[in-house]
Every structure is written in structure tokens, then in C-alpha cells.
Amino acid sequence: MKKIVSIVVLLIAVILVACNTTKSTKEAKSNASNQASSVTGKKKNILFIAIDDLKPLLSNYGHSEMITPNFDRLAKMGMSFTNAHVQYAVCGPSRASVMTGTNPDRTKVWDLHTDFRESAPDLISMPEYLISQGYETTAVGKIYHKGSSSPGHDGKSWSMPHKLPKNYDSKYGDAAFEYYQDPETKKLIGQFEEEGKAKGLKGGKLRDYVFKRVKPSTESADVSDEAYQDGLYTKTALKQMADLQATGKPWFLGVGFQKPHLPFVAPKKYWDLYDRSKVKLAEFQQLSEGTPLFAFHNFGELRAYSDIDDNYDIGEIIDEAKQRELVHGYMACISYIDAQLGKLLDALERKNLLDDTIIVLWGDHGWHLGDHTEWCKHSNFEQATRIPFMFAGPGVTKNQTSHHPVNLVDLFPTVFELANVPQSSQTEGKSLVPLLDNDPSTTIAMDYAYHQYARGKRMGYSVRTERFRYTEWHDNDYRSFKTYNDSNIVGRELYDYEKDPLETKNLVDDPNYKQYVSTLKAKLKGHLTK
């Protein structure tokens, strides 16, 4: 009898091991299996495309009004994540997070001025890590926030110097303050510069003096792509790609486009793609019912432009004509960037590099275009946190989308696995490779994205699942490396995107959502205290 029981127990154990092995293979492709591929697989090139202030206002994300054929082209080459979120909806913290593979409370970058090299000197950048893995690395344009105090646009990240070219199309001359090419605007800026210099002003003070008098939020000039920064970045990137290829090593090329960041300046031909009278304005232009007032802001970034009234306050609506101009400009800038993307993809095809190159494209945060009466970013709402997030190349099944919630900080673990690079022990993200094949049964364990944004001493922390976003506002300069305390919470939010995609009502106190709140709170608390 004992012998029979032992045999039965042994059979059960074998079955359980087999089941667990199958499950772990599907759910954890990025772990043990990657260790083998990182040793034996050929390392792939990495084309890393960062786009400033880009929300998923793209044709491949369902916006048929947009003319973005090259985003469509990239989408057909791989995966578009439709529920991807940044960790902090403003440039400095977002970029410090993705470039180190760590969260904002690890980098201690929560503003536009802090350099992670100073706030968290134990961290290295992911391109810096790639150099240690035998890569040549370089970049052009905005990869880190421009306020970084590290020389060479964080020079430790690059084995070949980072570039910020200013060789504007000679037909039009230098762009005024790197923005403007309209002759009348340049003339006015020149006049005020001379006036400011006569007053003894220099540097930033001179710039501020001029911008208070002439700093338009938009410009449509009949010029070439190379009359503005992003055209120059593309031209430089193509040269860098050739230089990298000549080394014979695997390479990382970062291309950081500035648009559609303010001011919305783009060649006239991209403005002409759209009819301003048909531009769609935000459907919900009110404050959400029941949402704490401090969750909103009065878009100071936009109010800094000379053609915007600086007296707008929270909840006040910009006049319709100006809204149309701004949305039109944002759309034109996206189409301008779409054209630059096409030139990069053309070069990869021409050089026969597509089979050896991982492509990743991302926005550093979204952008409010009048929803909730908001403009710019700087919030925990969907339009500020949600980004386009796209992967293509070997190992990525073509022409697919995923609505699984994912984080921008997941970028480098995913790219490293695809590129056959051993994972960095520093990263706090996860590889998304299990989602990049065409097996619908494959999953990853984390079923939420997360992010945060501060209002003074209050920090709002959120989790975003497929259906909900739950936010807690913690007072007294709380951060996740401090003790979690319910008494510190001064506001909460819950939005149901299945029933209320525009976030019109905060449902956190609705009794019908009590169980959802409890479950989401547990997820958020688990994230903050792990």
C-alpha cells in the first residue's frame, strides 16, 4: 500500500512540475531563456527614437484625421502598445527614469532642473551600460532633458559624441532662438535683442526680455525641413548611422526629436495637410466632478507665450479660435516628425539593416489639448501620461497591438532581450518580450502601469489597469522610500475608462465601486512599499 501511495505522489509531482514548467516558459521568457540567448545570440543594433511631448494622436492609434504614413509603416513592422504610460508626465523626470531604467523615486528627479548624476550618483545610464557590453553609442537631439548639468548631453552615455547641430538651411539662415524662421518674427526678435543689450542684459535675462515681447506659440513658414531643428537632427542621424556601421560593432543610435513640443513650428507644407475649420477640439472641457482641485493646473508653460493671455486660471477655457490654431499646430508638427521618421526607416532599408536592428519609438509623456480645460502635460490624467510606444525588428511579430498596461521604464529590459544583451541589474522595469509574439496565451505578471506627479508637497501616485486609474495624493513630501501611512492621504481619484473614457467624474466614493477601490488600493500600496 505504501508503495502505491508513493507512486501516486510521484506521478502528481511530475504532472505539477510539467504544468509549472509550461506556465513559466510562457510568462517568463525574459528571464532564464534570455541568459542563454544573451551569451550565444548575435547582438543587434538599436535605433532609439525619442519624441518630445508626443501623445498617441496618430493614425495607427485610431486617429484617422492624422496624416502619419510612416508611423503606420512602423506599426506594420511590429508592436504598438495602446495602454503605455510614463512614470512622470514632464520631460526631466520621465527621461531620467527611462534612461536609467529606474523609477523617479530612485533617480530622485521630480523636476526640470535635477540631474540624476547628482541626485543618484550610484546610477548609470543604459547607453553607458551598453558601452560595457561592446556597443558603440551616440545620439542627436533631445535624449535627456536639456537642463542636464552633465557635459556632452550626459557624455558618459556616448562612446561617440552626442550632437546638437545648428547648420540650418542656408537659404533661410539660423532659426531665432532655435525656434523661428518667419522673417517678421525674426526681425522683431532682433529689434528686442538690441534693445535688451542696450539695457545691459545678457544670457537668460536677455532671452526672457525678448520672449516677454515676442514669443509666438505657433509658426507656419514656407521653408524646408532643414530650416528647423528636427530636420537637422535627421540629417545628422543618417551620418551617424553610417559612422556607427563602419565600426563593425553593434550600435545604439538615439534620435531625439523636439516637436511636437511648444512652440508649434513646422514647415508650411505640414500645416497644409489639415483644414483648421475641421480640427477636432476636446470634447470634455470642464473640471472633472468630485476631483480634488489640486489635481489640475493652469498650464503655465503655454501661458509663457506672448500670444496667450497670462491670466488664465484653473478651469478657464481658451477661446475657440486659439484652440484651433494650437491643435492645428500640434498636428502639423506630428506630420513633420512623421516625415523625419520616414527618412530613418528608408535608411535602414537602403543599408539592409532591418534584420539586424531593434527599433523602439516612444514619447516622453502625453499632452493636454484642452481636455479638462488643461493644456500641456503636468498631471496624472490620461492625456498627460499615455504615450505611443512601438517596437519593431527581429523577434517582434509584425502588425500587432496590445492593450496590456505597460510602463516606459520597461523599454530597456525589452530592448536588451531583443538585442541579445544581458539584463542590467539596475533596472526596475520588466521585459515586454512575452507580449511581442503572436501567442495570445502569453502574459506578464504585472497587470497595471504606474506613474506619479507632484503638486507642491503633495505627490499623486497612480496605478492604471486595462479599465481603471486609481490615484492617491500623499501630503508632507511623501515618497515611496518613506513609510506608507493612510493618514497622509489628502485626496483620491478613480476613473472607469470603460464607462467614462473622458474622466468626467471621480468615482472613488461611489459605493458601486467600493470593491474596485479596495483592489486597486492594494495594487498601489504594494507598488509603493515593495
N, C-alpha and C positions, 0 to 999 in steps of 0.2 A: 504493500500500500504506500509506504514512504517513497518507494522508487517511482511509482506512478505519479504521485504529487510532485516530486522533484522534476519529472519530465514535463508535466503541465506548466509548472512555474517557469521552467527554462524556455518553453515554447512561447509563453506570454511575453517573457523578457525580450526574446528575439523579435517578435512582432512589434513591440513598443519601440525598440531601437530602430527598426526599419522605418516605422512611421515618422519618428522624430528626425531621422536622417533625411527623409524626403522633404519634410517641412523646413528643416534648417537650410537645405540646399536652395529652396525657393526663396526663403526670407532673408538669407544672409549671404548672398553671392559676393557681397563686398568684403567679406572677412577672410576666412581661410583660403577660399579659392583664389582670391586676389594675391595672396602671398606667393602662390606658385607662379601666377602669370606675371607678377612684377619681377620675378627672377628670370623667367625664360622668355617672356614676350618682348618683342622689339618696342622700344619706347616711341611714342607718337609725338608729332608736333602739336602745339596748342595755339589756336587763334582765339584770342580772348577779347571780345568786343563789349566795351562798357559804354552805355548811353545815358547821358545826364538827364534826369527829370522825365524819363520816358515811362508813361503808363501804357497799358495794353490797348491803346487806341490804334489798332492795326487791322488790316483786312483779314489776316489769318487768325485773329482773335474775335472774329464775328462782326467787325465794323465795316460793312460793305461800302460805306461812304468814303472810306480811306483808299487812296491810291498808293499802295505799298507792294508792288510786284516782287521786290527782292526779299521782303520778309516772307511773302508767300513761298517764294523759291526755297528759302532756308527751311521753312516749315515742312515742305515736302521732302527735305533731305533728312529729317529726324523728328525729334520730340519737341512739342510746345507744352509747357506746364501752364495750366489756366488758373491755378489757385496757388501761385507763388508769391511770397511776401518777404519784404526786407525786415531786418532786425531793428531798424530805427529810421524813420522817414525824414532824413535830412542827410546831405552829402557826406560830411565829415565822419560821423559815427557809422553810417552804412558802409562806406568804403573801407574804413579801418577794420570793420568786422569781417567783410568778405576777404580782404587781402591778407588777413592773419588767420582766417578760418576759426575765429573765436567770436563770442558774443560781446555786446557793448559793455556789460558789467565786468568783463575780463580785460578788454582793452582800456577801460575807463575813459573812453572817448564818447562824450554825450553832447558835444557842441562842435562848432566850426573851427575852433582855434587850437584844440589839443592835438598833439602829435603822439601817436601810440608809442613811438620810440622813447618818449619822455615819461608818459603815464604808465606804461607797462614795458619796461626795458628788457624783460625776460623773453618777450615775444619776438619771433622772426616773421618776415613776410613769406607768403607762399612762393613767389618767384625766387626769393632768396634760397628757400629750401630746394627749389628745382635746380639751382646752380650746383648745389651739393650732390645732386643726382645726375650730373653730367650734361645739363642743359645750357644752351646759350639763351639769354633772356634780354629782351629790350622792349621798349614801348614808345608810343607817341600820344600826345594829348593828355586828357584828364583821366588818370587812373586813381591816384589818391586825390584828396581834396587839395585845392591849390594853396591852402593855408599851411600845409605841412612845413615844418621848420627844417626838415632834413634836406641837405643839398642834393641836387640832381634828381628832384622829384622822388625822394627816398632812394638815393643812389645805391644802397645796399641790395636793392631788388634787381639791379640790372648788371649783367656781365658786359653789355654794350650800352653806351649812354642813351638815356631817355631823351626824346626830342620834343621841343615846343617850337615848331617852325613859324617864321614870320615873313616868309618870302612871298607876299601877296602878289597876285596877278598885276604885273607892271602897268597894264592898261588902266587900272583903277587906283593904284597906289596903296599905301598902308591903310588898314581899317582904323578909324579913330577909336582910341581906347580898346582896340582889338574887336570892336563890335560893328561900327557903322561905315557904310560906303556911300550913302546918299550924299551928293555934293552939297546940298543946302545944309544938312545936318553937320557935315564935316566943317563947313565954313563957320557955322555958329559955334561949334566946339572950339575951333581955332581962335575965334574972337574972345571967347570967355577964358581960354587958357592964357592969352596975352594979358587980359585984364587981371586975372588971378596972379600971374607972375609979377605984374606991376605992383601988386599989394604985398609981394614978398612970399607968396605961397609956393610950396614945393610938395612933391610926392603925393601922399594920400590926401593931404589938405587941399592941394590944388585940384586933384581929381574930384573930391567932394564939392568944391566950389563950382566946378563946371557942371557936374551932374545935377546939382540943385536947380540949374538953369536950363539945361538941355540934356535930357536922357530919355528919348522915346522908348516905349515898351515894344514897338514893332518897327520893322523896316522891310519894304519890298523894293529893292533896287534891281535894275536890269543889268546884272553883272554875271560873271562866270562863277562856277563853283569855287574856284581857287581865289576869289575875291574875299571869301570868308574863311575862318579858321578851319572848319571841318573839311573843306576841300583840300586844304594844305595838309591836314593830318592824313588823309587818304593817300595823297601823292607821296608823302614821306613813308607811310606804312608799306607801300609797294616796293620802295627802295630797300627798306629794312628787311622785308621778306626775302628779297634776293640776296642780301648780305648774309642773313641767317642761313639760308640754304647753302651758300658757298662754304660754310664752316664744316659741313658734313656731320654736324651733331644734331640731335633732336633740339627743337627750339620752342620758345614761348614768345609770342608777339602780342603785346597789349595795344589795342587801339581804342582810345578814349574820346568819343565824340562829345562835343559841348551841347549841341542842340538836341532836343528842344528846350533847353534852359533859356530863361529870360536873358536878354531881350529876344523876342521872336524875330530874328533877322534871317532871311533866306533869299536867294535869287528869285527874281520876279516869276520865272517860269514855273516855280513850285507853287507860288500863290495862285497862279493862273489855272491850276488844276482844279480849283474849287470855286464854287459860286457862293459868295458870302451870304446872300439872301437865303440860301438853303442850309446854312450851317446849323447844326443841332445845338441848342442851348440846354443846360442842365434842367432836367425835368423837376427835380425837387430843390427849390431854392428857399428853404426855411431851416430854422434850427430844429433838430430832432426833439420830439416830445419826450420830456422826462429825462433828458440827458444833462448832466452837470454842465453849467455854463463854461467852466474852465477846460472842458474838452475841446472847445472851439478857439479860434484865433482870428485876428483882424488883418491877416495877410500883409504884414509889414514889408515883406520882400517886394511885393508888387507895388505897394504904395510909395516905394522909394523912386519910382519912375516919374519923370516930370510931367507926363500926360495923364497921370492918375491922381485923383483927389486924395490927399494925405489924411483926410479927416474921416474916412470910412471906419466904422466900428463894427464889433461883432454883431452879426445879424443884419447888417445893412447890405443892400443889393446894388451892384454896379449897374449903370444904365445899359439898356439892351444894345445900343449901337457899339459901345466899347466892348461889351461881352463878345459880340460877333467878331469884332476885329481881333480880339485876343485868341478866341478859339480858332479862327481862320489862320492866324499866325502860327499857332501851335501845330495845326495840321500841315501847313506848308513846311515847317521845319522838319516834321517827321518824314515827309516825302523827300526832302533834301537829304536826310540821313539815309533813307531807303536807297537813293541813287549811289551814295558812297558805299553802302553795303554791297550793292551790285558789282562795283569795281573790285572789291576784295574777293568776292566769290568768283568773278571772272579770272582773276589772277591765279587762284588755287586751281581752277580747271585748266588754264593755259599751261601751268607748270606741272600738271599731273600730280598734284599734291593731295587731292581729296581723300585718297585711300590711306594716307599717312598722317592725316591731320584731324584732331578733335576741334570742333568749333563750338564755342559757348558764347551766347549773347544774353545780356542782362541789362536791366535798368536799375539805377541806384535807389529809386523809390518812385512812387506814382506822382500824380499832380491833380489837385482840385481844379476843376474848370467851372466854378460857380455852384456846384452842389453844396447843400447846407449853407449857402451864401459864402462858401470858402473858395479861396484861390491859393495856389502854391501847394506846399506839402505840409509838414509840421503838425501832423495829427496821427491818431490811431484809427481813423476811418478807412474804409476800403479803398477809396480813391487815392489815398496817400501811401498805403502800404503795399498794394498789389502791383506787381511788375510783370513785364514779359520776361520769360526765362526759357531759353531754347538751346537744345543740344543737337549736334549732328556729327557724323563721322563714323569710322569703324566701331562696331559694337552697338550702334544705335539703330533700331528699326525705323524705317522711313515712314514719313507721313502719318504721324500719330499724335494724339493729345492725351493728357492726363489731368484730371481734376483733383487728384490727391493733393492735400495741402503740403507744401514744401517750403523750405527756407532758402534765402540767398546764401546763407552760411554753409549750405550743403554743396556749394559749387565745386570747391577744390577737391573734397573727397571723391566726388563723382568724376571729375576730370582726371584725377590721378588714377583711379581704377581703369578708366577707359584708355588712358595713355600708357598703362603698364608701369606706373610709378608707385613705389611703396608708399603707403599712407604715412603722413606726418603724425607723430604722437600728440602734436599740439592741438589738432583740430577739435572743435566742439560740434561740427556738423556731421552729417551722415552721407554715405554714398547713395545716390538715387539710381544706380545701375540696375537694381532689380526691377525698376519700373520702365526701363528703356528698351526692353524686349517686347515681343508681341504675345506674351503669355499672360492672359487676363487673371490667372490664378496666383501670379506672383505678387507679393505685397512687401511692405516695410512696416516695421512695428509702430513707428510714431504716426498717429493719425491726426496730428494738428501742426499748424505753424505757430510761431510766436513772435512777438515784437513788443516794443516799448516806446514811449515818448514822454518827455518831462514838461511840466508846467510849473516853473519855479521850483519849490521844494517838493512838489508832488510828482511822482513818477507813475504813469499809467502803464501797466503790464497787461498784455492781451494774449489769448490763445484763439486761433482761428481753425475751426474744423471744416468739413465739407459744407455744413449747414449754418453754423453759428460763429459769432465772435463774442467772447466774454472778456471784459476788461475790469481790472481793479486799480483804483487810484490810491497809492500809498503816500502818506504825508511824511514830513520830517526827514527829507533826504534819504528815504529808504532806498536800498539797493539789494539785489538778490544775494549778495555776500553777507548781508546782515540778517538778524533774526526776524523771521516772518511773524507778524503779530496782527490779528484781526482788528484790534482796537486802533490800528494805524490807518485803516482803510477809510477814506473820506468820500468815496464815490464808486459806483459800479455801473457797468453797462452790459446789455445783452441785445444782440440783433439776430433776427432769424432771416437769413438770406433766401430761404425757400419761399417764405410768405411776404417778406418785406425787403427786397433787394436794394432799395434806396435808403435803408436805415432811417426811416421816418419816425420810429418810436423805440424808445428804450424799454425793453420788456423784462428787465431784471426783477421787478417787483410783481409781475403778473403771476398769480397763483397757478395758472396753467403751465407755467414754465419752471416751477419750483424744482422738479427733479432734474431738468436740464442744467439749471444753475448749479445744483449740487455736484453734478458730474463734471461740469466744466471748471468749477472752482477747484475740484480735486486735481484736475489736469494741470491747471495753472500753478497751484501750490506745489505740486510735485516738481514742476519745472523750476520754480524759484528756489526750492530747498534742496535740490539734488546735489 
